[in-house]
Every structure is written in C-alpha cells, then in structure tokens.
Amino acid sequence: MEIKAILQALPSLSISDRLKIAESALQLVLQEKHSLTKDEQKQQLTLAAMTAIADYVPGSELNIFSDLEGEDFCDDPDEDFYNSGTYVQR
C-alpha cells in the first residue's frame, strides 16, 4: 500500500483506529531509532507531543480520574500519619 493511499484512508477511520496506527508507526520508529536523522527525531518528538496533548485535554479518558469526587485521604491537615501509631518505621 502506498503512503498516498494510507493518508487518504485516515480521515475515514475512527479516532481509535488512527491512534492504533500512530502507535504502531511510532513503535516501528522506536525500533529503528538509532538510524534516525535529526529531522526524523524532531518529527518523532512532535508526534509524541501531539499525542500527549490529546491525552491531557479536559474530558479525555486519561483525566477522568481527576474528576472523581470524594474524600481526599492524603491531604487531611488534621491527621498526623506518622504519629498516629499506624506507621512503623523500619
């Protein structure tokens, strides 16, 4: 399959399928990293950054856990964990 045909097919694919293709392409590039030119390395970093940005936008699957409501057990200023008798220093 030629690159032109692949690029023309991309818009008709689901986001999930496009991400799978991008991930597969990135894995192939990583396997051949030692032979990359400086420009190819920059392209690889650009693709990785664009993917990471998409992962951290509001409402993305990666951020879903930050929206959970509930008690935050770690930041309770009234609780001194180390002096409560439950912490055993070794």
N, C-alpha and C positions, 0 to 999 in steps of 0.2 A: 504494500500500500504506500502511495506517495504522500509526502508531507502535505501537499495541497489538499488532497482528499481527506486527510485526517483533520486538518484545520477547518475545512468546510463542514465536516460532520459534528464538530464540537458543539456548536450552538443548539443542535437538536437533541443533545444528550442531557440527562438530568445533572443537577449540581453534584450529586453523589458520584455519578459515573465520571464526571470531569475531574473531581478530586482524586478518584482512584487512578485515573490516567496520569494526572500530575504527580501523584505519589510514586507510581511505578516508574515514570520517567526520571524523577529525582533519585530513586534508588539506583537506577542504571547509571546515572551521572556520578553518584557517590562511589559506585564500584570502580569507576574509571577516573576518579578524582585526580590521581597522580599525573594523568596525561592532559589535564585541562589547561587551556591558556588563561591568562589573566582576565580577558574579556568573558570567557566562558565561566570562570569562577564568579565574576561580578553578576552574570546572568543568573547563576545558581543561587547566589545570596539574595538577589532581587525576588526571585520566585519564592524562596523560603520566607522572606519578609512579607510578601503579599499574602501568602497562605496564613502566616501567623496573625497578621492584622485581621483577616476574616474570622479567625478563631476567637478573637477578643472583642468583637463588636457587641454592643448591647443586644441581648436576646439570643446570642449564639449558644450552641449546646455546651461549650466549654464554660461559659459564665453562668449556667443555670443553677449551680450550687451556691453561688454567691447571693442569689435571690431568696434562698430559703429563710423563712422566719423561724425564730425560736430563741431559746436562751443561749447566750454565748458563755460557755463554761470557762473559757480560758482567760477572759478579761474581767473577772469579778474582783473589784478592788477590796472587797471585804474579806476575801478568803486568802489566807496565807498558806499556800500549799505546803511549803517546806517546813512550816512549824505546826502543821495540823496533826502530826503523828502518823500520817499515812505515807509519808515519803521516807524511804530507808536509803541512806547514803552508804555506798559500798566502797 
